[in-house]
């Protein structure tokens, strides 16, 4: 498999975590968003939307991290990143969706570039924008963690799930946008728990070959 991705992309980061947790080897193909390589013909031939990541497996080209992670879960079911119980699976998917649907999309590169170019947002305004949506989402995530009496270390249960694969990159992004994370102690505890695992450490942005 080839993973076409950018070291600092949250969607790329979550997919690297999922691949590592599954124990799947892949070739790392850097797509430098800073140089707009995602908008060039070579990458758009893989993904006409021009968004990272893209996963290539033989003749198969997969796009959209949500779909790719679900494909990985179906194609390589062990170790599972979703619980067996139907209701529990819905809960884990809901946690992931807080990040994947409600936080990340309004804070990604093309949104921030538009805020800068069209509305004249400076770094302080960008940090405020991102912090607003991160905080709103993390407040809800923290509340859901607080009500789960069966949780042991991770976002759900005692093993990593797709919820953790989504959450950890968003925490990394929150740090980059100077969000004070101290108000979410349960989220920070999950971050520490995940950080003890090699799968998460190897997926971190600064551990990637194109990191700078």
Secondary structure, DSSP 8 states (H G I E B T S, - for coil): -EEEE-TT-HHHHHHHHHHHHHT---EEEE--GGGTGGGSHHHHTT-TT--S-EEEETTEEEESHHHHHHHHHHHS-SS-SS-SSHHHHHHHHHHHHIIIIIIGGGTSHHHHHHHHHHH---HHHHHHHHHHHHHHHHHHHHHHHHH-TT--SSSSTTS--HHHHHHHHHHHHHHHTT--GGG-HHHHHHHHHHHTSHHHHHHSGGGSTT--
